[in-house]
Amino acid sequence: MIEEKILNKEYFCLLVENSVKKKSQPYMDAVLDICEEHSIEPERVSTLLNMSIKDKIEAEARDLNYLEKVTKLPI
């Protein structure tokens, strides 16, 4: 059974950030690892991620050509 605190947005995001730092893994992998550890369907996770992590996952997906590239301003 899923622990209630895992379904807390702040706690889940903290788990993701800690996993990325400890294991030096991409955000996508960290989210999937946490889902597997706690028997959570990945489809349910979108509501548990903050915008910062969503943006980082999107950037990783673009770098891996999972999403179309977006032109960036040369800043």
N, C-alpha and C positions, 0 to 999 in steps of 0.2 A: 504494500500500500504506500502511496506517495505521502511523504511527510508534508504537513501544512506549511512549515516554514520554507520549504523548497519552492512553494508556489508564490512566495512573496517576491515581488519584482526586484527590490533592492538586494535581497539575499541571493537570488539567482544571478544577478549581474555581478555581485561580489564573487561568487563561485567561479563564474566565467573568467573574470579578470585575474583571479588568483591562479587558475589553471593555466592561463596563457603565460603568466610570468614564471610559474614553477616549471612547467614542462616545455617552455619555449615553442609552443605550438600555435597554429593559426586559430583565429576566433571560431571559424566554422567547426574545426575539429574539437575545440574545447566545448562548444555547445552540444555537439553530438555525443561526446564522452559523458558529459553530465547527464544528458537524457538517458543514455544507456545505463549508467550507474544507478539512477533513481527510477528507472522504468517509466519514463515520461515519453509520450509520443512527440517527435520533433515538431509536428504541426501545431501543438499546443503552446510552443515556446514563444511564438511571435509576440504575445501579449506580455511576456515576462522580460523582454529585452528593452533596454533604454535606447534612445536615439543614437547615442555615441557608439554602442556596440553594433547596432544595425548598420550605421555608416561604415564601420570598420569591416564588417562582413561584406557589405556591398563593394568596398574597395578591393578586398581580397578576391571577390568573384570577378570583378573587372580585370584584375591583374592576371587571373587564370583563364580569361576569355570565356567565362560562363555567362557574362553579360556584355552587351555592346560597349565599346569604348566611348567615353564622353570627352569631347575636346576640352582641354584645360587651358586657362589663360596663362601665359608665361609670366609668372610673378616671381 
